[in-house]
C-alpha cells in the first residue's frame, strides 16, 4: 500500500494556486471548478486543494529549511515556528542514520499549517 493523495482545505482556489505554485515551484496539474478542486503532482502523490476538505497538517521536504524560511518571510508568509532540531537519526527507522531532522511551520494562504522538513547530514 502507498499514499496516493492528500487533501487540504482551500477556500480561494486562485489564491491557493498562486501560493502553492510558488511554494512547490510547479504549476497545478489539474483544476476542476466547479466543484472547487485544484491538484498538484508531488512526485506521483497528488496534493488536492479542495473547498470542501477539512484542514490537514502536511509536512513537505525542502532542501534547506532555514533558507526556505527566509524566502517565505521576505514574501510575507507567516512563520508559525522557526526551524529547530526535532530528531537526531541514529538508525534508519524514521530517516537516514547520521542525519539531523529540522522542522519549521508556516501558514499557507488559506490559514492551514504546513510543516517544512530538512534532514541535514551530520558533519
Helices and strands as residue ranges (DSSP letters): E 5-9, H 13-24, E 30-32, E 37-42, E 45-50, E 58-61, H 65-74, E 79-89, E 99-107, E 113-121
